Amino acid sequence: MRHRSWAREWLANGQHLGRQSRSWTAFTTGINLQNIHSQPVEPTRIFSYNTSTKNGCRRHFETFHNGGSLDTTEDEESIFRRAIKLKSLAARTAFINEVCGEDTAQTKRVVKLLTADATDWSQFDNFVNEHTTQDIAQSTKPTVKNYQIGEEIGRGSTAIVFSAEQLKPFSRTVALKIIRTNHLASETRQRFRLEQDTLAKLNHVNIATIYHAGLTDAGNPYVAMELVKGLPLTTYCRRHELNIKERLKLFVSLCDGIEYAHRSGIVHRDLKPANILVSETLQGPRLKVIDFGIAKQLLAFDDGVELTQESQIMGTLHYMSPEQAAGASSKVRFPSDIFALGVILHELLIDRIPLAAEFKSASTLEEHLKCIRDTVPKPVSDTFAALPDAVEIARKRGTTADSLRDEIAPELDHIVSRMLEKQYSRRYPNVTAVKDDLGDYLAGMPTAGSQSRNKFTLERMRYAAAIMSTACLLATVVASLFGNSHFRAEVGKTQRPSRLAKSKKLASEASVDHVERSKLPELKPRAGDIPPIPLVTSHSPLTGEKQTDPQITPDSPLSIQLLESAASLEMEFKPIQPGTFTGWLGNKPTEITLTRPFSLGVHEVTQDQYERLMGINPSRFKGANKPVTNVSWFDAFEFCRKLSALPAEKAAGNIYRLPTAAEWEYACRAGTKTDYSFGDAHSDLATYAWYKSKSNATTHSVGSKQANAWGLYDMHGNASEWTRDWHESSAWRAHYTGSAVSDPSGPVFGPGRVVRGGSIFSQAEHCRSAIEVIGVPSKSFDDGGFRVALTAGPLKLPESADALGMKFEQLPAGTFNMGHGDTQHEVTFSKPINMGVHEVTQQQYQRIMGYNPSIFNAKDNPVDNVSWEDAVEFCQRLSALTAEQTAGNVYRLPTEAEWEYACRAGTTTAYSFGDDLTQLDNYAWYRKNSGGTSHPIGSKQPNDWGLHDLHGNLWEWCQNYTGPYTSSAITDPAGPPTGSSRVIRGGSWGRLPISCQSAHRGRLDPSVFNQYLGFRVCLTTSE
């Protein structure tokens, strides 16, 4: 059989699977695509064919797998289809040159398509025939020296497993896994043995032991391993109707095994329930991981270069990571196993894998792979709530549907979602961190996964942002800012109402969730991080010896220079004076007044500056003086935070931050009222900006175009820029009515942040001063960067705490029973306690600290996103105010005992108002009634001592370390003298009622900060 038109068949019907090439697809998956959903026990296995065979195969494979992608762009398809209709070479050449222009990469890809289309090729037939003739015969048992083969106990697309009796040096029953093909080079056999020797060194209670590896008499590779008589993990859990905690304990033992393998430098690469068996023992269920990627590693060997080639697809379809689905073999490392563990955990919780509905609607292999690469799954609890059999699933876990959903959200939602991040660098840094969060969850603590500095965003916020962004794509008001991945909501023209009305209708009809998961900056990995070690899957192509890839983590002293100030980074700032201008807010022309001076970076932050402070350079288009790109809003936020913490900046009281959207537009306009800072003419834009038709699809050195009238560069192009404000269409428009405003900073909360300025991928009209963009804060883009605003110190501080409006209640000395159940003990306070009536607000915090770190943006809401260290510094600065020093007042965080004493207000019940849970809505903002955000202080009823929000709103930091309670009575306890974590109390807007109980304890590393964390203060007087 001869295949004449490769490219046309692969592009046929937009599915990239031609009629004649479909036989290859069926072969590689080992399953008919039409029946892909009817394989409950052994999910579809994807493995690679030999890409080193004839040039036609390699050329065709590379054409469609360039850059780790299994498809070509729509433009390339369109160009190819049009070019193929032209008969002469000259006509085709002229057409391609005209359409592709200066895009040489696109030109090369189109030429590859045309070349492949003209190539005769028949290698698939040869390979299929070779595979067929050398497969293990169905009717005969293989012969293996020193083993007596028993019955077949399993069969997959790449191997068959038999029970067998080892004869020497002693008798034992083993599982003998035999690869189904012997089509292997001699070097491959040698390297296979080397790898199995390494795997055989694994010695862990949760990993099936590998005893021996070799070749059958027919030349088929085999592995003899411990015979585990058990059920696949998910099957075991279903049959025994385990509850959530029992399932999680089994899952933690799975993590124990994988953690050990990773520490030994081994990546499984094919984790799935079928490879995880659970058996009954006298000590309870015992879990064993089997099959450490043997077949996949083997099939990757036979090319004489590396164990795994780029563009090979390996793994089990619905459990494989996005990098595996993209054929990015070099990226298949420890995080790939963490992704598979996330899929398994999702399935353990609700009997469904992530994206099950999307997989069901996918009809081709490429559609399945695209789903894995691009589609963001909903939070587990949301998926569960929509299941038709949710009640039955919950019943088999010994609970109700509502209770099961509450059991999952938000902690397990957050843990699973982080494990399932699309970009491997954004997942948990290692399995140890997964175990830590699960351990905290099982212990009833706020998990680091839901409450850590590595977690700035909420899963529902991110999922809502995905829907919002994709809906915006359907609207005619939306234009591309960040290539094909980011969506622009354009403002600034008066002829827009009808288009907006149309877009609103389209958006309301949209229901999609295709967006990349959030980028979660790894700012301070948890204890127990796995050190960089060589991977078994990286070998010398000549010797087969393991090689080490040197790694430097972002926090490594080798990667970050010691800096004193922003001047050390050669950052320049332009002072901007207060003023009034007409800008666009909420899609309305609005008179905006800025009442405070500020300074704005003359340039966008460069790659050199970012790398010197953060230790990494995420940019796609490398260049020390080019703007840093591929940074999320959270990355930009953290850059500003670290910059403000430099010794000289801290001493000077300088605060670095992102500009508000109004500040950005004010600075961009530089006193003008025209479309651009230089006028209304598109033709002049090239003098001031790098944009789509002039950029050659790459960023350029900052300052290489002309500055605006205020001396600011690249405001209209190069990289688009994050700002401080939230942006969510309905709240954004409702927030701004067109009336004059002063110092606007956007709505309290939303799934997107405002992005300003054009970029290298923007059309000229999208570079105007008034353009606003909805940016998902957790995402990063090839052309997305930022510049920094500066609020210069020293601060104009208030005279006293009274001037901040802070109120205190004096609580009487007394005795109470602290804790509950077995932990309850008597505590006595010998002196009155002056406790803050409210949590510290954002406005109060900003006046003392000079900035507002809160995720939720409202001056009367409690300040959030603060660490214990931040809270202590606030207290120190408050105590240092002149009037407070004169009065001898000292402000501090309350001890845990003081906090509970204040919360109980003389009660002994679960809550300060009693045990009636129906009353909680009157006293607390918690998950059920919060709407996913914090709320203004004092908006719920106080307890009997006049204190507000001790139940809910935000978790509150306490002064002392976490430790076990004493069993005897104690007076004026200060807590343990040492420890690694600090106490948090009170629950939050995102927590269940149990977390809001008076006695409920939490603990966190003192450096952690997130949107759940705030504090209140105590006052110690000199009297």
Secondary structure, 3 states (H helix, E strand, C coil): CCECCHHHHHHHHHCCCCCCCHHHHHHHHCCCHHHCCCCCCCCCEECCCCCCCCHHHHHHHHHHCHHHCCCCCHHHHHHHHHHHCCCCHHHHHHHHHHHHCCCHHHHHHHHHHHHHHCCCECHHHHHHHHHHHHCCCCCCCCCECCEEEEEEEEECCCEEEEEEEECCCCCEEEEEEEECCCCCCHHHHHHHHHHHHHHHCCCCCCECCEEEEEECCCCCEEEEEECCCCEEHHHHHHHCCCCHHHHHHHHHHHHHHHHHHHHCCCCCCCCCHHHEEEEEECCEEEEEECCCCHHHHHHHHCCCCCCCCCCCCCEEHHHCCHHHHCCCHHHCCHHHHHHHHHHHHHHHHHCCCCCHHHHHHCCCHHHHHHHHHHCCCCCHHHHHHCCCCHHHHHHCCCCCHHHHHHHHCCHHHHHHHHHCCCCHHHCCCCHHHHHHHHHHHHCCCCCHHHHCCCCCCCHHHHHHHHHHHHHHHHCCCEEECCCCCCEEECCCCCCCHHHHHHHHHHHHHCCCCCCCCCCCCCCCCCCCCCCCCCCCCCECCCCCCECCCCCCCCCCCCCCCCCCCHHHHCCCEEEECCEEEEEEECCEEEEEEECCCEEEECCCCEHHHHHHHHCCCCCCCCCCCCECCCCCHHHHHHHHHHHHCCHHHHHHCCEEECCCHHHHHHHHHCCCCCCECCECCHHHHHHCCCCHHHHCCCCCCCCCCCCCCCCCCCCCCCCEEEEEEEECHHHHHHHCCCCCEECCCCCCCCCEEEEECCCCCCCHHHHCCCCEEEECCCCCCCCEECCCEEECCCCCCCCCCHHHCCCEEEECCEEEEECCHHHCEEEEECCCEEEECCCCEHHHHHHHHCCCCCCCCCCCCECCCCCHHHHHHHHHHHHCCHHHHHHCCEEECCCHHHHHHHHHCCCCCCECCECCHHHHHHHCECCCCCCCCCCCCCCCCCCCCCCCCCCECCEEEEEEECCCCCCCCEECCCCCCCCCCEEEECCCCCCCHHHHCCCCEEEECCCCCCCCEECCCEEECCC
